[in-house]
Amino acid sequence: MTGGHLFCFGLGYTASALVERLRPNGWRVTGTSRGPDAEQSDCLRFDRDHPLDDIDAALSGITHVLSSVPPDATGDPVLDLCGVDLIHQPDLQWLGYLSTTGVYGDRSGGWVDEQSNLNPASERGRRRVDAEAGWRRLWQDHGLPVHVFRLAGIYGPGRNMLETVRSGRARRIIKPGQVFSRVHVDDICAVLAASMARPRSGGIYNVCDDLAAAPDDVVVHACDLLGVQPPPAVPFEAAELTPMARSFYGESKRVRNDLIKRELGITLAYPTYRDGLAALTD
């Protein structure tokens, strides 16, 4: 897939990886940031307190949009400040919103797919459900080519358990029955690119690998790859965790990824965390 002008609301970890994938194929990429990158000519400062100064100029000629900006207590900043402007972009072919599998809530280790009811267990999850609904209304009411991607826990270069172990921050917390799904950033980018090449307006996709696993299993495997002793096991009840960290242990589920394979033709480069971590040791 070549050509096109992608505008990224939030040039963060995943969006930046997608940009690296697209630019060699002749894509123009512009976007927003809240940090130092906003000083660059192709990156504009944007958040709820800093709306785009000239939104017409910023969005002129865009063909694709990716939003990875999380909702805040007020709502989704991109929807609130730019939603109306997106409706009036005549060349827009695809719009992707990066959500989270947290919208499903806790399933006590059970399976969910894209048709499962949404039952978020945290305030963050509830905000995501509301944001998804807002983006899908742009499709339902105005025909925008909106696609929602529910991402599992993201890892990849510079952001993975190997780095956590090396830094001495790894903790081996044991909560029986606890499983999470994960996904390598390269596989996320493959899904996004496949959807851009084969858009289905209104589509919702789970993006995860094939093996939900207990968090302590990932810690132990990373330590084995590095040839170091795993940290001592700590029962969840005895672990001193921040409220944010503790909330992640409030959900346990296995996420099905059949749709990205069947509809988008995805073959995961890293079908399990073992494959992904092994590649990151090279």
C-alpha positions in Angstrom: 0.0 0.0 0.0 1.6 3.3 -1.1 0.8 7.0 -1.1 -1.7 8.6 1.2 -1.4 11.2 4.0 -1.8 9.8 7.5 -2.5 12.2 10.3 -1.8 10.7 13.8 -3.5 12.2 16.9 -0.8 11.1 19.4 2.5 10.2 17.8 3.3 7.8 20.6 4.9 4.3 20.8 2.5 2.5 18.5 1.8 5.3 16.1 5.5 6.0 15.7 6.1 2.3 14.8 3.3 2.5 12.2 5.0 5.6 10.7 8.3 3.7 10.3 6.4 1.1 8.4 4.6 3.5 6.1 7.1 6.2 5.2 9.4 4.0 3.1 6.3 3.4 0.9 5.8 7.0 0.1 3.4 8.0 2.8 3.2 11.6 4.1 2.8 11.5 7.9 1.9 14.4 10.1 0.4 14.4 13.6 0.3 15.7 17.2 2.2 15.3 20.4 2.1 16.8 23.9 5.9 16.7 24.3 9.1 18.0 22.8 8.3 16.4 19.4 5.7 19.1 18.9 8.5 21.5 18.0 9.0 19.6 14.7 7.4 20.9 11.5 5.4 17.7 10.9 4.2 17.4 14.5 1.8 19.9 16.2 1.2 20.4 19.9 -2.3 19.2 20.8 -4.2 18.3 24.0 -7.4 19.5 25.6 -5.7 22.6 26.8 -3.9 23.3 23.5 -6.3 22.9 20.5 -4.9 23.0 17.0 -4.4 26.6 16.0 -5.4 26.1 12.4 -7.2 22.8 12.2 -8.2 23.3 8.5 -4.6 23.5 7.5 -3.6 20.6 9.8 -6.1 18.3 8.3 -5.9 19.5 4.7 -5.5 16.6 2.2 -5.5 13.8 4.8 -6.6 10.4 3.6 -6.1 8.4 6.8 -6.4 9.2 10.5 -5.1 7.3 13.5 -6.1 8.4 17.1 -4.2 6.9 20.0 -5.1 9.7 22.4 -6.8 8.3 25.6 -9.9 9.7 27.0 -9.8 11.9 30.1 -12.4 12.5 32.8 -14.2 14.9 30.4 -14.2 12.6 27.4 -12.2 12.1 24.3 -10.2 15.2 23.5 -9.9 14.4 19.8 -13.6 13.8 19.4 -14.5 16.9 21.4 -12.1 19.3 19.7 -11.8 17.8 16.2 -14.7 15.5 15.6 -16.8 18.0 13.6 -13.7 18.9 11.5 -13.1 15.3 10.6 -16.6 14.9 9.3 -15.8 17.5 6.6 -12.6 15.9 5.2 -13.5 14.9 1.6 -10.5 12.6 1.0 -10.8 10.6 4.2 -10.6 6.8 3.4 -9.9 5.3 6.8 -10.0 6.3 10.5 -8.6 4.1 13.2 -9.1 4.4 16.9 -6.8 2.6 19.3 -8.9 1.3 22.3 -8.1 -1.5 24.7 -9.3 -5.0 25.6 -10.1 -3.4 29.1 -13.5 -2.6 27.7 -14.5 -6.3 28.4 -13.7 -6.1 32.1 -13.0 -9.2 34.2 -14.1 -12.6 32.8 -12.3 -14.8 35.5 -10.0 -16.2 32.8 -12.8 -16.8 30.3 -12.8 -16.0 26.6 -14.1 -12.8 24.9 -14.4 -11.8 21.2 -15.6 -8.7 19.4 -19.3 -9.7 20.0 -18.9 -10.0 23.8 -20.7 -7.5 25.9 -18.7 -4.7 27.4 -18.4 -4.7 31.1 -15.4 -2.5 32.1 -14.1 -3.0 35.7 -12.3 0.3 36.0 -12.9 4.0 35.4 -10.3 3.8 32.5 -12.3 1.0 30.9 -15.5 2.9 31.2 -14.0 6.0 29.6 -12.8 3.8 26.7 -16.3 2.3 26.2 -17.7 5.9 26.0 -14.9 6.9 23.6 -15.6 3.9 21.3 -19.2 4.8 21.2 -18.4 8.4 20.3 -16.2 7.3 17.4 -18.7 4.8 16.1 -21.4 7.5 16.1 -19.3 9.4 13.6 -19.6 6.3 11.4 -23.3 5.7 12.1 -24.4 9.3 11.8 -22.0 10.7 9.3 -20.6 7.8 7.4 -17.0 8.3 8.5 -14.8 5.2 7.8 -14.2 4.5 11.5 -12.4 1.3 12.7 -11.9 0.4 16.4 -8.9 -1.7 17.5 -9.0 -3.2 21.0 -5.4 -3.7 21.9 -4.0 -6.1 24.5 -0.9 -5.3 26.6 1.6 -3.8 24.2 5.3 -4.7 24.2 8.2 -4.3 21.7 11.6 -2.7 21.3 12.5 -0.6 24.3 9.3 -1.6 26.1 9.2 -5.2 27.3 9.9 -7.5 30.2 13.5 -8.0 29.2 14.1 -4.3 29.8 12.2 -4.4 33.1 14.4 -7.3 34.3 17.6 -5.6 33.2 16.6 -2.4 35.1 15.9 -4.4 38.3 12.2 -3.4 38.3 10.7 -6.8 37.6 8.3 -8.2 40.2 7.0 -11.7 40.3 3.5 -11.3 41.7 1.4 -14.4 42.0 -2.4 -14.3 41.7 -3.8 -17.8 41.0 -5.9 -17.9 37.8 -4.7 -14.5 36.6 -4.0 -14.3 32.8 -3.5 -11.4 30.5 -3.3 -11.1 26.7 -0.4 -9.3 25.0 0.6 -8.2 21.5 3.9 -7.1 19.9 3.9 -3.6 18.4 4.9 -5.0 15.0 1.8 -7.2 14.9 -0.4 -4.2 15.8 1.2 -2.3 12.9 0.5 -5.2 10.6 -3.1 -5.2 11.6 -3.5 -1.5 11.1 -1.8 -1.6 7.7 -4.0 -4.5 6.6 -7.1 -2.6 7.7 -6.0 0.5 5.8 -5.5 -1.6 2.7 -8.9 -3.3 3.2 -11.2 -0.9 5.1 -14.5 -2.0 6.6 -16.2 1.0 8.1 -17.6 0.3 11.5 -15.2 -2.6 12.0 -14.1 -3.6 15.5 -11.0 -5.8 15.9 -9.3 -7.5 18.9 -5.5 -7.2 18.5 -3.6 -9.7 20.6 -1.4 -12.7 20.3 -2.4 -16.4 20.6 -1.4 -17.0 24.2 -2.9 -15.3 27.2 -0.5 -16.0 30.1 0.1 -15.3 33.8 2.2 -12.2 34.4 4.7 -14.2 36.5 5.2 -16.7 33.7 6.4 -13.8 31.5 8.8 -12.6 34.2 10.3 -16.1 34.6 10.7 -16.6 30.9 12.4 -13.2 30.5 14.8 -14.1 33.3 15.6 -17.5 31.6 16.4 -15.7 28.3 18.8 -13.4 30.1 20.3 -16.1 32.3 19.4 -14.4 35.6 17.6 -15.6 38.7 13.9 -14.7 38.7 12.8 -12.3 41.5 11.1 -14.0 44.5 7.5 -14.8 44.2 5.1 -12.4 46.1 1.5 -13.3 46.7 -0.8 -10.7 45.2 -2.4 -10.0 48.6 1.0 -9.1 50.1 2.2 -7.0 47.1 2.6 -3.3 47.6 1.1 -1.9 44.4 0.0 1.5 43.2 -3.8 1.8 42.6 -3.0 1.8 38.8 -1.0 -1.4 39.0 -3.5 -3.1 41.3 -6.3 -2.3 38.9 -4.6 -4.4 36.1 -4.8 -7.4 38.4 -8.6 -6.8 38.8 -9.2 -8.3 35.3 -8.4 -11.8 34.0 -9.5 -12.9 30.5 -8.5 -14.6 27.3 -9.0 -12.6 24.1 -9.9 -14.2 20.8 -8.1 -12.8 17.7 -9.8 -14.9 15.0 -11.2 -11.9 13.2 -7.9 -10.3 12.3 -6.7 -13.5 10.8 -9.9 -14.4 8.9 -10.8 -10.9 7.6 -7.5 -9.1 7.4 -5.3 -12.1 6.5 -3.0 -11.6 9.5 -0.3 -14.1 10.3 1.2 -13.0 13.6 4.9 -12.5 13.5 5.0 -13.2 17.3 2.1 -15.5 18.2 3.2 -15.8 21.8 5.2 -13.7 24.2 8.0 -16.3 24.0 8.4 -15.6 20.3 8.4 -11.9 20.9 10.9 -11.8 23.7 13.2 -14.2 21.9 13.3 -11.9 19.0 14.1 -8.9 21.3 17.2 -10.7 22.7 18.9 -10.7 19.3 
